[in-house]
């Protein structure tokens, strides 16, 4: 119920602390097919875009919250979609799971602290939502702070801290889920642990050299240095991603199905983060060159 209590504190008014963005058809489609999912009373509750409970328990406190807070929930939806547009590349990287009219976006909110949420994103097919809900496809995660839309250092620290957190989780789950843990530990798990910590350390050190805010007014020399730092970190991430995918493929051949889904999410996050760095590279380069095709 903590998530519902936190959202209630923001409710009964629209959020207005985010920019209005003119979106293309893909982002318009995900906004129209946006399904919230909250963890309430020990289970996940799924809502339609019109805030009708589709899965999970509908109880009086929840019904009251939904009936009184539609404007807030609409604005929170815009807040999250605009965050996806500005501070991630999840949608662009996973457009093939979202482009069809039957594709829906499931947005699972997990409360962290002080108005901050981790947002896990899944795709599903509308016609199969009720009968095959567990077949939903994980496509990534972002982080939102309902008190502030703008992100320090373009939101990069959140993603690199998440890599460290997810690495810790896959290391722990490996002990309980892998049938042949000792066989995989040294050649794969230990190497992933080393590479993930290296990526985090290098990234956090180099991010500190970038402007914390207002990249628009950053001098050209700073943007050039930022590009160099982004490319260095991106190369390390590609190495980690490739090694993780190699391990994932080996596990699939070994039919380690109880564990491989966790590794898939980790590699999916890495792929999305690499795409976001490429997105920033393009934006920085266009600003430096003062050249645009449009």
C-alpha positions in Angstrom: 0.0 0.0 0.0 3.0 2.3 0.3 2.9 3.1 -3.4 -0.7 4.0 -3.3 -0.1 6.2 -0.2 2.7 8.1 -2.0 0.7 8.6 -5.1 -2.2 9.9 -3.1 0.0 12.7 -1.7 0.5 13.9 -5.3 -3.1 13.2 -6.3 -6.2 15.3 -6.9 -4.2 17.7 -9.0 -2.4 17.4 -12.3 1.4 17.4 -12.4 2.6 20.5 -14.2 6.4 20.3 -13.6 7.3 18.8 -17.0 7.6 20.1 -20.5 4.9 19.7 -23.1 6.4 17.7 -26.0 5.0 17.2 -29.5 5.3 13.5 -30.1 5.5 11.3 -33.1 3.0 8.5 -33.8 4.9 5.9 -31.9 5.0 7.9 -28.7 1.3 8.9 -29.2 0.5 5.2 -29.5 2.2 4.1 -26.3 0.5 7.0 -24.4 -2.9 5.8 -25.7 -2.1 2.1 -24.8 -0.5 2.8 -21.5 -1.5 0.3 -18.7 -0.4 1.1 -15.1 0.6 -1.8 -12.9 1.0 -1.3 -9.1 2.1 -3.8 -6.4 -0.7 -3.6 -3.8 -1.7 -5.9 -0.9 0.9 -8.5 -1.9 0.0 -8.7 -5.6 0.2 -6.8 -8.9 -2.8 -4.9 -10.0 -3.1 -4.0 -13.7 -5.3 -1.1 -15.0 -6.6 -0.3 -18.4 -5.8 3.1 -19.9 -9.2 4.2 -18.5 -8.2 3.0 -15.0 -10.4 -0.1 -14.9 -8.9 -3.0 -12.9 -8.0 -5.8 -15.4 -6.0 -8.0 -13.1 -5.7 -8.2 -9.3 -7.8 -7.3 -6.4 -10.1 -4.2 -6.6 -10.6 -2.9 -3.0 -12.4 0.2 -1.6 -9.3 2.3 -1.0 -8.1 1.7 -4.6 -11.5 2.4 -6.1 -11.6 5.7 -4.2 -8.2 6.7 -5.4 -8.9 5.9 -9.0 -12.2 7.8 -9.0 -10.7 10.9 -7.4 -7.4 11.1 -9.2 -7.9 10.6 -13.0 -6.4 14.0 -13.8 -3.3 13.2 -11.8 -2.9 9.8 -13.3 -3.3 11.3 -16.8 -0.5 13.8 -16.0 1.7 11.1 -14.5 1.3 9.1 -17.7 2.5 12.2 -19.7 5.4 12.7 -17.2 6.6 9.1 -17.8 6.1 9.2 -21.5 8.1 12.5 -21.8 10.8 11.0 -19.6 11.1 8.1 -22.0 11.4 10.5 -24.8 13.9 12.8 -23.2 16.1 10.7 -21.0 16.1 7.2 -22.5 16.1 5.2 -25.7 13.9 2.3 -24.5 11.1 3.1 -26.9 13.3 3.6 -29.9 15.2 0.4 -29.2 12.1 -1.6 -28.7 9.8 -0.1 -31.3 9.2 -3.5 -32.9 7.3 -4.5 -29.8 5.2 -1.3 -29.7 4.5 -0.3 -33.3 1.4 -2.5 -34.0 -2.0 -1.2 -33.1 -2.5 -4.3 -30.8 0.7 -3.7 -28.9 0.2 -2.3 -25.4 2.7 -0.8 -22.9 2.6 -2.1 -19.3 4.2 0.3 -16.8 5.0 -1.2 -13.5 5.7 1.4 -10.8 8.0 0.5 -7.9 8.4 3.2 -5.2 11.9 4.0 -4.1 12.0 7.0 -1.8 11.1 10.7 -1.6 8.8 10.7 -4.6 11.2 8.6 -6.8 10.0 5.6 -8.7 11.6 2.8 -10.7 9.5 2.2 -13.8 9.7 -1.2 -15.4 8.3 -1.5 -18.9 6.7 -4.4 -20.6 5.1 -5.0 -24.0 2.1 -7.3 -24.6 -0.5 -8.0 -27.3 -3.9 -6.7 -26.5 -5.8 -9.9 -27.4 -3.6 -12.1 -25.3 -3.5 -9.8 -22.2 -6.0 -11.8 -20.1 -5.3 -15.3 -21.2 -1.5 -15.2 -21.4 -0.4 -12.3 -19.1 2.8 -14.0 -18.1 4.0 -13.9 -21.8 4.6 -10.1 -21.5 8.0 -9.0 -22.8 10.3 -7.0 -20.7 11.7 -4.0 -22.7 13.5 -1.9 -20.1 13.3 0.5 -17.2 13.6 4.2 -16.4 13.5 6.3 -13.2 11.3 9.2 -12.4 11.2 11.8 -9.6 7.7 13.3 -9.3 9.1 16.4 -7.7 11.5 17.2 -10.6 11.4 16.3 -14.3 14.9 17.5 -15.2 17.7 15.0 -14.4 21.2 15.8 -13.3 23.9 14.7 -15.8 21.1 13.7 -18.2 20.0 10.8 -15.9 23.1 8.8 -16.6 24.0 8.1 -12.9 20.6 6.4 -12.4 21.4 3.9 -15.2 24.9 3.1 -14.1 23.8 2.7 -10.4 21.1 0.4 -11.8 23.7 -1.7 -13.6 25.5 -2.3 -10.2 22.2 -3.1 -8.5 21.1 -5.5 -11.2 24.5 -7.2 -11.2 24.2 -7.9 -7.5 20.7 -9.4 -8.1 21.8 -11.7 -10.9 24.8 -12.8 -8.8 22.5 -13.7 -5.9 19.9 -15.3 -8.0 22.5 -17.5 -9.7 23.2 -19.2 -6.4 19.6 -20.2 -6.0 18.5 -20.7 -9.6 21.4 -22.3 -11.5 21.6 -26.1 -11.3 25.3 -26.0 -12.1 26.4 -22.8 -10.3 30.0 -23.9 -9.7 30.4 -24.6 -13.4 29.4 -21.1 -14.4 30.7 -19.0 -11.5 34.4 -18.4 -12.5 34.2 -18.3 -16.3 31.0 -16.2 -16.5 29.5 -14.8 -13.3 32.8 -13.6 -11.9 33.7 -11.9 -15.2 30.3 -10.2 -15.4 30.7 -9.0 -11.8 34.1 -7.5 -12.7 33.0 -5.9 -15.9 29.8 -4.4 -14.3 31.8 -2.8 -11.5 34.4 -1.5 -14.0 31.6 0.1 -16.1 30.1 1.7 -13.0 33.4 3.0 -11.7 34.6 4.4 -15.1 31.2 5.9 -15.9 30.7 7.7 -12.6 34.2 9.1 -12.8 33.7 10.5 -16.3 30.1 11.7 -15.7 31.5 14.0 -13.0 33.5 15.8 -15.7 30.3 16.6 -17.6 28.0 19.6 -16.8 25.5 18.7 -14.1 22.7 20.7 -15.6 22.0 22.9 -18.6 23.8 21.1 -21.4 22.3 23.6 -23.8 24.7 26.3 -22.7 27.8 24.1 -22.3 30.8 25.3 -24.3 31.9 23.4 -27.4 35.1 22.1 -25.8 33.1 20.6 -22.9 30.7 18.8 -25.3 33.7 17.4 -27.2 35.2 16.1 -24.0 31.8 14.7 -23.0 31.6 12.8 -26.3 35.0 11.3 -25.7 33.9 10.2 -22.3 30.6 8.7 -23.5 32.4 6.7 -26.2 34.9 5.3 -23.7 32.1 4.2 -21.4 30.0 2.9 -24.3 32.9 0.6 -25.4 33.1 -0.9 -21.9 29.3 -1.4 -21.9 29.4 -3.2 -25.3 32.1 -5.5 -23.9 29.8 -6.3 -20.9 26.8 -6.7 -23.1 28.5 -9.1 -25.5 29.8 -11.2 -22.7 26.4 -11.3 -21.0 24.7 -12.3 -24.3 27.3 -15.1 -24.7 26.5 -16.4 -21.2 22.8 -16.1 -21.9 23.1 -18.2 -25.0 25.1 -20.8 -23.2 22.4 -21.0 -20.5 19.7 -21.5 -23.1 21.6 -24.4 -24.6 21.9 -25.8 -21.1 18.2 -25.3 -20.5 18.8 -23.2 -17.4 15.3 -21.7 -17.8 14.8 -20.8 -14.2 17.7 -18.3 -14.3 18.1 -17.1 -17.9 15.1 -14.7 -17.7 17.0 -12.6 -15.1 20.1 -12.4 -17.3 17.9 -11.4 -20.3 16.6 -8.4 -18.4 20.1 -7.4 -17.5 21.3 -7.6 -21.1 18.2 -5.8 -22.2 19.0 -2.9 -19.9 22.5 -2.8 -21.2 21.3 -2.7 -24.8 18.9 0.2 -24.0 21.6 2.1 -22.1 24.0 1.8 -25.0 21.3 3.1 -27.4 20.8 6.1 -25.1 24.5 6.9 -25.1 24.4 6.8 -28.9 21.4 9.1 -28.8 23.3 11.6 -26.7 26.3 11.3 -29.0 24.1 12.3 -31.9 22.6 15.3 -30.0 26.0 16.5 -28.8 27.6 16.1 -32.3 24.8 18.0 -34.0 25.2 20.9 -31.5 29.0 21.0 -31.9 28.9 20.9 -35.7 26.0 23.4 -35.9 24.7 21.4 -38.8 21.3 19.8 -39.2 19.7 18.0 -42.2 16.3 19.5 -41.1 
